[in-house]
């Protein structure tokens, strides 16, 4: 069985997939579980970090081949890569929250603007109704009363109150 340096040299010199696969097999648990702990148990993020760490290892294989063992480098690189990924994830979530709040504020502003346009029309329309019709609309739409309550207030049946509102 070759040591890490020999496997890494073999990969760096001849792009031996078998040599690199052996390195991954040997160290995947170390990298994945270090990433998982650093990411607070976020499995998908730990998987992404592990993939990134081994990608960096492949790119730097020639320079790292002089190390007898990769454990220290893999651990340090995993911690660094995880910290970077966690920061990126936090920034992404913060941007999403800000965008959501901006959309809500925009929707509220649009609703307020729409209300400002409709308010004078609503008052004009209410003024055109006769007193009984106006009372029914005010009780139903502005007071939020049920048809049964309106009927009891105006001393008419629930169906009569419903018909007046629909009219």
PASEBA-1860 file (N, C-alpha, C; in nm, 3 decimals):
! residues 167
1> XXXXXXXX> 0.085/-0.118/0.000/0.000/0.000/0.000/0.089/0.124/0.000 ~ 0.062/0.216/-0.091/0.141/0.338/-0.104/0.100/0.439/0.002 ~ 0.197/0.525/0.035/0.162/0.633/0.126/0.097/0.746/0.046 ~ 0.044/0.846/0.118/-0.027/0.956/0.053/0.060/1.028/-0.049 ~ 0.186/1.050/-0.014/0.276/1.124/-0.104/0.296/1.049/-0.235 ~ 0.315/0.917/-0.226/0.335/0.838/-0.348/0.209/0.841/-0.435 ~ 0.094/0.828/-0.373/-0.033/0.834/-0.449/-0.051/0.970/-0.514 ~ -0.019/1.073/-0.440/-0.034/1.208/-0.492/0.064/1.235/-0.607
9> XXXXXXXX> 0.189/1.185/-0.593/0.286/1.199/-0.702/0.237/1.126/-0.827 ~ 0.187/1.004/-0.806/0.135/0.926/-0.919/0.022/1.001/-0.989 ~ -0.066/1.062/-0.911/-0.175/1.139/-0.971/-0.121/1.263/-1.042 ~ -0.030/1.334/-0.979/0.024/1.458/-1.037/0.100/1.430/-1.166 ~ 0.174/1.321/-1.171/0.257/1.292/-1.288/0.180/1.229/-1.402 ~ 0.091/1.136/-1.370/0.024/1.062/-1.478/-0.128/1.072/-1.476 ~ -0.180/1.157/-1.390/-0.326/1.173/-1.375/-0.396/1.039/-1.353 ~ -0.336/0.958/-1.267/-0.389/0.826/-1.235/-0.516/0.840/-1.153
17> XXXXXXXX> -0.627/0.803/-1.213/-0.756/0.810/-1.143/-0.760/0.712/-1.026 ~ -0.693/0.598/-1.042/-0.691/0.499/-0.934/-0.620/0.556/-0.811 ~ -0.510/0.626/-0.833/-0.435/0.683/-0.722/-0.519/0.789/-0.651 ~ -0.586/0.874/-0.728/-0.667/0.978/-0.666/-0.788/0.918/-0.595 ~ -0.849/0.817/-0.655/-0.963/0.750/-0.593/-0.922/0.688/-0.458 ~ -0.801/0.634/-0.452/-0.752/0.577/-0.326/-0.734/0.686/-0.220 ~ -0.684/0.802/-0.260/-0.671/0.915/-0.166/-0.808/0.958/-0.114 ~ -0.903/0.967/-0.204/-1.038/1.006/-0.163/-1.096/0.901/-0.068
25> XXXXXXXX> -1.080/0.775/-0.102/-1.132/0.668/-0.017/-1.071/0.675/0.122 ~ -0.942/0.701/0.130/-0.872/0.706/0.259/-0.918/0.824/0.345 ~ -0.944/0.935/0.283/-0.962/1.058/0.361/-1.102/1.121/0.354 ~ -1.192/1.055/0.282/-1.326/1.113/0.268/-1.396/1.131/0.402 ~ -1.390/1.031/0.487/-1.457/1.043/0.618/-1.400/1.158/0.700 ~ -1.269/1.172/0.701/-1.206/1.282/0.775/-1.259/1.416/0.724 ~ -1.256/1.434/0.594/-1.298/1.561/0.534/-1.447/1.585/0.555 ~ -1.529/1.486/0.525/-1.674/1.504/0.536/-1.715/1.534/0.681
33> XXXXXXXX> -1.667/1.457/0.777/-1.711/1.476/0.915/-1.654/1.603/0.977 ~ -1.536/1.644/0.935/-1.483/1.774/0.981/-1.570/1.886/0.926 ~ -1.609/1.874/0.800/-1.698/1.975/0.739/-1.835/1.973/0.806 ~ -1.885/1.855/0.834/-2.018/1.843/0.897/-2.018/1.909/1.035 ~ -1.913/1.886/1.112/-1.905/1.950/1.245/-1.895/2.101/1.230 ~ -1.812/2.147/1.139/-1.792/2.291/1.120/-1.916/2.359/1.064 ~ -1.996/2.285/0.988/-2.116/2.342/0.926/-2.238/2.327/1.016 ~ -2.218/2.287/1.139/-2.331/2.276/1.232/-2.429/2.166/1.196
41> XXXXXXXX> -2.378/2.059/1.133/-2.466/1.947/1.100/-2.535/1.958/0.966 ~ -2.500/2.057/0.887/-2.562/2.075/0.755/-2.499/1.977/0.657 ~ -2.564/1.862/0.636/-2.512/1.755/0.551/-2.486/1.796/0.407 ~ -2.583/1.859/0.340/-2.558/1.900/0.202/-2.440/1.997/0.188 ~ -2.426/2.087/0.283/-2.314/2.180/0.279/-2.182/2.104/0.301 ~ -2.182/2.008/0.393/-2.062/1.929/0.417/-2.023/1.850/0.293 ~ -2.121/1.798/0.220/-2.092/1.727/0.095/-2.028/1.820/-0.007 ~ -2.083/1.940/-0.019/-2.026/2.038/-0.112/-1.884/2.074/-0.074
49> XXXXXXXX> -1.861/2.091/0.056/-1.726/2.126/0.104/-1.629/2.013/0.073 ~ -1.669/1.889/0.100/-1.581/1.774/0.074/-1.544/1.769/-0.074 ~ -1.641/1.791/-0.159/-1.613/1.792/-0.303/-1.515/1.903/-0.338 ~ -1.534/2.020/-0.281/-1.445/2.133/-0.307/-1.304/2.104/-0.258 ~ -1.291/2.045/-0.140/-1.159/2.015/-0.083/-1.083/1.918/-0.175 ~ -1.150/1.815/-0.223/-1.082/1.719/-0.311/-1.054/1.780/-0.449 ~ -1.134/1.876/-0.491/-1.105/1.947/-0.615/-0.978/2.030/-0.599 ~ -0.965/2.097/-0.487/-0.843/2.175/-0.459/-0.723/2.081/-0.449
57> XXXXXXXX> -0.741/1.967/-0.386/-0.633/1.869/-0.377/-0.586/1.826/-0.516 ~ -0.680/1.802/-0.604/-0.644/1.761/-0.741/-0.566/1.872/-0.812 ~ -0.608/1.997/-0.793/-0.539/2.109/-0.858/-0.399/2.130/-0.802 ~ -0.381/2.106/-0.674/-0.253/2.132/-0.608/-0.171/2.004/-0.585 ~ -0.205/1.899/-0.655/-0.140/1.769/-0.632/0.012/1.777/-0.643 ~ 0.061/1.843/-0.743/0.206/1.851/-0.762/0.276/1.916/-0.645 ~ 0.223/2.026/-0.595/0.285/2.097/-0.483/0.272/2.021/-0.353 ~ 0.166/1.945/-0.337/0.142/1.874/-0.212/0.209/1.737/-0.208
65> XXXXXXXX> 0.262/1.691/-0.319/0.321/1.557/-0.325/0.441/1.543/-0.232 ~ 0.504/1.651/-0.192/0.620/1.643/-0.103/0.581/1.616/0.042 ~ 0.453/1.631/0.077/0.407/1.602/0.213/0.396/1.451/0.232 ~ 0.444/1.401/0.344/0.435/1.257/0.371/0.291/1.214/0.396 ~ 0.216/1.302/0.462/0.076/1.272/0.490/-0.008/1.397/0.460 ~ -0.128/1.375/0.420/-0.217/1.485/0.382/-0.316/1.523/0.492 ~ -0.319/1.449/0.599/-0.422/1.467/0.701/-0.428/1.611/0.751 ~ -0.316/1.668/0.786/-0.315/1.805/0.837/-0.364/1.905/0.734
73> XXXXXXXX> -0.315/1.891/0.610/-0.356/1.982/0.503/-0.506/1.967/0.475 ~ -0.553/1.842/0.468/-0.695/1.818/0.442/-0.783/1.878/0.552 ~ -0.743/1.859/0.677/-0.821/1.912/0.788/-0.826/2.064/0.783 ~ -0.712/2.127/0.766/-0.706/2.273/0.764/-0.784/2.328/0.645 ~ -0.767/2.267/0.530/-0.837/2.312/0.410/-0.988/2.293/0.426 ~ -1.027/2.184/0.489/-1.170/2.158/0.513/-1.228/2.265/0.605 ~ -1.159/2.297/0.712/-1.209/2.399/0.805/-1.220/2.535/0.735 ~ -1.118/2.572/0.659/-1.119/2.698/0.587/-1.233/2.702/0.484
81> XXXXXXXX> -1.246/2.595/0.407/-1.349/2.589/0.302/-1.489/2.590/0.363 ~ -1.506/2.522/0.476/-1.637/2.521/0.543/-1.671/2.659/0.595 ~ -1.574/2.725/0.658/-1.601/2.860/0.710/-1.642/2.954/0.597 ~ -1.575/2.944/0.485/-1.608/3.026/0.369/-1.749/2.994/0.317 ~ -1.783/2.866/0.311/-1.916/2.825/0.263/-2.026/2.870/0.359 ~ -2.000/2.860/0.489/-2.100/2.903/0.589/-2.123/3.053/0.577 ~ -2.014/3.130/0.560/-2.030/3.276/0.543/-2.111/3.307/0.418 ~ -2.081/3.237/0.311/-2.154/3.260/0.186/-2.302/3.226/0.203
89> XXXXXXXX> -2.329/3.117/0.273/-2.468/3.076/0.296/-2.542/3.180/0.380 ~ -2.476/3.233/0.483/-2.538/3.337/0.566/-2.566/3.462/0.484 ~ -2.469/3.502/0.403/-2.490/3.621/0.319/-2.605/3.600/0.222 ~ -2.612/3.480/0.163/-2.720/3.450/0.069/-2.856/3.458/0.140 ~ -2.864/3.399/0.258/-2.991/3.402/0.333/-3.029/3.545/0.372 ~ -2.929/3.623/0.412/-2.956/3.762/0.450/-3.006/3.840/0.328 ~ -2.944/3.820/0.212/-2.991/3.889/0.090/-3.132/3.846/0.054 ~ -3.162/3.716/0.069/-3.297/3.668/0.040/-3.399/3.732/0.135
97> XXXXXXXX> -3.364/3.741/0.263/-3.455/3.803/0.360/-3.477/3.951/0.327 ~ -3.370/4.021/0.291/-3.383/4.162/0.256/-3.470/4.178/0.132 ~ -3.450/4.091/0.034/-3.532/4.098/-0.088/-3.678/4.071/-0.055 ~ -3.702/3.974/0.032/-3.840/3.942/0.072/-3.904/4.060/0.143 ~ -3.830/4.121/0.235/-3.884/4.238/0.306/-3.911/4.354/0.211 ~ -3.822/4.372/0.114/-3.843/4.479/0.016/-3.967/4.452/-0.068 ~ -3.989/4.325/-0.105/-4.108/4.291/-0.183/-4.235/4.313/-0.101 ~ -4.230/4.276/0.028/-4.346/4.297/0.114/-4.375/4.446/0.129
105> XXXXXXXX> -4.271/4.524/0.150/-4.289/4.670/0.165/-4.345/4.728/0.037 ~ -4.295/4.680/-0.076/-4.344/4.728/-0.205/-4.491/4.694/-0.223 ~ -4.529/4.572/-0.185/-4.669/4.531/-0.195/-4.757/4.615/-0.104 ~ -4.707/4.643/0.017/-4.783/4.727/0.111/-4.797/4.868/0.056 ~ -4.690/4.921/-0.003/-4.696/5.055/-0.063/-4.795/5.059/-0.178 ~ -4.796/4.952/-0.259/-4.891/4.946/-0.370/-5.034/4.941/-0.318 ~ -5.056/4.862/-0.212/-5.191/4.852/-0.154/-5.233/4.987/-0.097 ~ -5.140/5.055/-0.031/-5.172/5.187/0.025/-5.203/5.286/-0.086
113> XXXXXXXX> -5.125/5.282/-0.193/-5.150/5.372/-0.306/-5.285/5.341/-0.371 ~ -5.316/5.214/-0.383/-5.446/5.176/-0.440/-5.560/5.225/-0.351 ~ -5.543/5.211/-0.220/-5.645/5.258/-0.127/-5.663/5.409/-0.139 ~ -5.553/5.482/-0.154/-5.561/5.628/-0.169/-5.639/5.666/-0.294 ~ -5.626/5.587/-0.400/-5.702/5.615/-0.523/-5.849/5.579/-0.508 ~ -5.877/5.472/-0.432/-6.015/5.425/-0.419/-6.095/5.496/-0.310 ~ -6.027/5.546/-0.210/-6.099/5.605/-0.097/-6.198/5.713/-0.138 ~ -6.161/5.811/-0.219/-6.260/5.913/-0.256/-6.378/5.854/-0.335
121> XXXXXXXX> -6.348/5.753/-0.418/-6.455/5.691/-0.496/-6.551/5.615/-0.405 ~ -6.497/5.551/-0.304/-6.579/5.476/-0.211/-6.674/5.569/-0.136 ~ -6.621/5.679/-0.087/-6.706/5.774/-0.014/-6.813/5.833/-0.106 ~ -6.776/5.864/-0.230/-6.875/5.916/-0.325/-6.985/5.813/-0.350 ~ -6.946/5.687/-0.368/-7.045/5.582/-0.394/-7.136/5.563/-0.273 ~ -7.080/5.567/-0.153/-7.162/5.553/-0.032/-7.261/5.669/-0.019 ~ -7.221/5.789/-0.059/-7.309/5.906/-0.051/-7.428/5.893/-0.147 ~ -7.408/5.821/-0.257/-7.516/5.806/-0.355/-7.622/5.707/-0.309
129> XXXXXXXX> -7.593/5.622/-0.214/-7.690/5.523/-0.166/-7.790/5.589/-0.071 ~ -7.909/5.527/-0.063/-8.004/5.578/0.036/-7.961/5.529/0.173 ~ -8.019/5.582/0.275/-7.976/5.556/0.413/-7.974/5.409/0.451 ~ -8.078/5.334/0.415/-8.084/5.192/0.453/-7.978/5.111/0.380 ~ -7.960/5.139/0.250/-7.858/5.067/0.173/-7.719/5.097/0.226 ~ -7.696/5.224/0.259/-7.566/5.265/0.312/-7.536/5.193/0.444 ~ -7.637/5.184/0.532/-7.617/5.117/0.660/-7.579/4.971/0.641 ~ -7.646/4.903/0.549/-7.616/4.762/0.524/-7.473/4.746/0.476
137> XXXXXXXX> -7.430/4.830/0.382/-7.293/4.822/0.329/-7.192/4.854/0.439 ~ -7.219/4.956/0.517/-7.126/4.992/0.625/-7.115/4.880/0.728 ~ -7.228/4.821/0.765/-7.225/4.712/0.862/-7.151/4.590/0.808 ~ -7.173/4.558/0.682/-7.111/4.437/0.624/-6.964/4.460/0.589 ~ -6.935/4.564/0.513/-6.801/4.582/0.457/-6.704/4.652/0.552 ~ -6.751/4.750/0.624/-6.659/4.824/0.708/-6.658/4.774/0.853 ~ -6.772/4.725/0.900/-6.778/4.671/1.035/-6.750/4.521/1.037 ~ -6.765/4.454/0.923/-6.737/4.311/0.913/-6.841/4.222/0.977
145> XXXXXXXX> -6.965/4.271/0.988/-7.069/4.192/1.053/-7.122/4.085/0.958 ~ -7.167/3.975/1.018/-7.229/3.866/0.942/-7.371/3.908/0.904 ~ -7.425/3.843/0.805/-7.560/3.876/0.758/-7.663/3.858/0.870 ~ -7.644/3.758/0.954/-7.738/3.736/1.066/-7.734/3.855/1.162 ~ -7.614/3.908/1.190/-7.601/4.023/1.279/-7.665/4.147/1.217 ~ -7.645/4.165/1.089/-7.704/4.280/1.020/-7.855/4.271/1.025 ~ -7.906/4.150/0.998/-8.050/4.129/1.003/-8.108/4.161/1.140 ~ -8.038/4.116/1.244/-8.086/4.143/1.380/-8.081/4.292/1.411
153> XXXXXXXX> -7.976/4.361/1.368/-7.962/4.504/1.394/-8.072/4.583/1.324 ~ -8.098/4.547/1.199/-8.196/4.622/1.119/-8.337/4.564/1.130 ~ -8.353/4.458/1.208/-8.482/4.393/1.227/-8.540/4.341/1.096 ~ -8.451/4.276/1.020/-8.493/4.207/0.897/-8.433/4.067/0.902 ~ -8.474/3.980/0.811/-8.419/3.845/0.810/-8.276/3.847/0.756 ~ -8.206/3.737/0.783/-8.068/3.724/0.733/-8.066/3.730/0.581 ~ -8.164/3.666/0.516/-8.172/3.666/0.370/-8.198/3.807/0.317 ~ -8.281/3.883/0.386/-8.309/4.020/0.344/-8.182/4.105/0.354
161> XXXXXXX> -8.106/4.085/0.461/-7.980/4.159/0.477/-7.883/4.121/0.364 ~ -7.874/3.993/0.331/-7.786/3.946/0.224/-7.828/4.007/0.089 ~ -7.958/4.009/0.063/-8.008/4.065/-0.063/-7.978/4.214/-0.073 ~ -7.990/4.288/0.037/-7.961/4.432/0.035/-7.813/4.457/0.005 ~ -7.727/4.376/0.063/-7.583/4.392/0.038/-7.551/4.358/-0.107 ~ -7.609/4.252/-0.157/-7.580/4.212/-0.296/-7.634/4.313/-0.396 ~ -7.745/4.375/-0.364/-7.803/4.477/-0.451/-7.709/4.597/-0.459
END
